[in-house]
Amino acid sequence: MPSRSRLAFCTACTILVLLACMVAGCTSYPSAPVTATPPAVTGGGNTIAIKNFAFEPGSLTVKTGTTVSWTNQDSVSHIIASDTGSPVPFSSDSLPNGASYSFTFTQAGTYSYHCTIHPSMKGTVIVQ
């Protein structure tokens, strides 16, 4: 039979090996970086926000046949109207907060537009 000190030594070594294995199993190793998926763009990026008495973006380039939507995020109403000389004229009804207006651009060209209530608000849609 082994001596008591040898038995104590073997038991202590076994416990240390088990503890070392447990600690190694709990160690956190860096994993592959997590990348966030960007949110889906609704409307294909063909939307213009009306906020802070401005059109955002102020200029938008789209392909022929694209429908562009304007959404009023201001607390006051706006009316969108193409400038004189636009390839095809367009205009909205009065748009209160939360309302939207859409127009399909069927002809190439540069469409400058403004808010008839607030003439300093101007924007452009370039149709290619």
Buried (B, 14 or more C-beta within 10 A) or exposed (E): EEEEEEEEEEEEEEEEEEEEEEEEEEEEEEEEEEEEEEEEEEEEEBBBBBEEEBBEBEEBEBEEEBBBBBBBEBEEBBBBBBBEEBEEEBEBEEBEEEBEBBBEBEEEBBBBBBBBBBEEBBBBBBBE
